Amino acid sequence: MSYNTFGHSFRVTTFGESHGAAIGCVVDGCPPRIPLTVADIQRDLDRRRPGQSRYTTQRKEPDTVKILSGVFVDPAGGEMTTGAPIALLIENVDTRSKDYADIKDKYRPGHADYAYDAKYGIRDYRGGGRASARETAARVAAGAIARKIVPGLTVRGALIQIGRHRIDRARWDWAEVGRNPFFCPDATMASVFADFLDEERKRGASVGAVIEVVADGVPAGLGAPVYGKLDSDLAAALMGINAVKGVEIGAGFAAAELSGEENADEMRAGADGRPRFLSNNAGGVLGGISTGQPIVCRFAVKPTSSILIPRATLDRYGRETEIVTKGRHDPCVGIRAVPIGEAMVACVIADHFLRQRGQVGAAPAWPFADEAESDEQALPARAEVRE
């Protein structure tokens, strides 16, 4: 099986299956002398961990991470990366493969069962094997490392829609995200989500969700104008998350409804001499290159395919049959996709940051920095030109 690695300068290779002995990843390209402890990684894994509420799978996995290589413990200087590959291991401790015995010959509609069988001639029916969202724990671990590479970078995610229920953006509160089991920034809608998911869970059904990820502190100049666009790499990374069926950057599909003057992010000179954008429909990326504004991404996650409601399907012999998927499954897999989306965005930004450093030595300076002796002297002239 190929294509288990993503990234260029910051490369992540994941391994393992849902019901195997362990999952994990190898992170290559991380610069040396970056402080890194198990606690730094475990913090993010705990946010993704299953079994923390009745709205997620009840599989009890502690997701305890072990650092096998790439970090040097110096009694005098703490724990730091060495520049060597960082190998991370997360053991599976609560597999119940017998739950899948009844469906070992049946294809779950909406799942990757048939596609895997068609491609490889073999599939792991125990929780989906490599196709399981269990693999994403390794991505979250890698994302914890990526967050530490770009100075001043903050990546935050929130769940903004479950089914047809959407948050009120006027009530957005980042502090609220950590106070409810949905990573929801709207306290009022979090209560609606709870009631709605209780109903769906009792029906044995599942629903989809939309997640928004915002990255602040991204320097201008990351990305490339043709085949290494920052937004295209972000889209690919987010589409690569299990069950994701759509990605937007900035205004996304809503941009099709805007006029040219509405969509254009107008600019003025800021007090610090840097450009001040009056809007962010571009989502922080223009021409494939970051503008210094917040990077804003959204992605849609389809309903969990493993449900208790009978559905028509085929078995691997081509016979028509019905299927009911028992076991422990998320009624809305989009909830735990929030830290996964954050991790993938962090990995892409870290990768482009290191590419930029390798090409020009650092993030580019403000382009007008050499035009005057100081920002105070430069500002009036620039403002006059732009008027």
Protein Blocks (a to p, Z undefined) as FASTA:
>chain_A
ZZibgcjklccddeddfklmbdcdddehiaghiacdfklmmmmmmmmpghkafkbcfbdc
ekiacdfbhpacdfknopadehiacddddddfbbcfklmmmmmmbccehiaklmmmmmno
pacfegoijmpmklmmmmmmmmmmmmmmpghiacddddfbghjbccdfklgcfklmmmpc
nlpabfklmmmmmmmmmmmmmnopacddddddddehiaehiacfklmcfklmmmmmmmmp
ghiabdcehjlmmlmmpcfklmpccddddfkopacdfbdfknopaehiaehiacdddddd
dddfbdcbdcddddfkopacddddedjddfblklmmmmmmmmmmmmmmmmmmmmmmmmno
pacddfklmmpmbfklmmmmmmmmmZZ
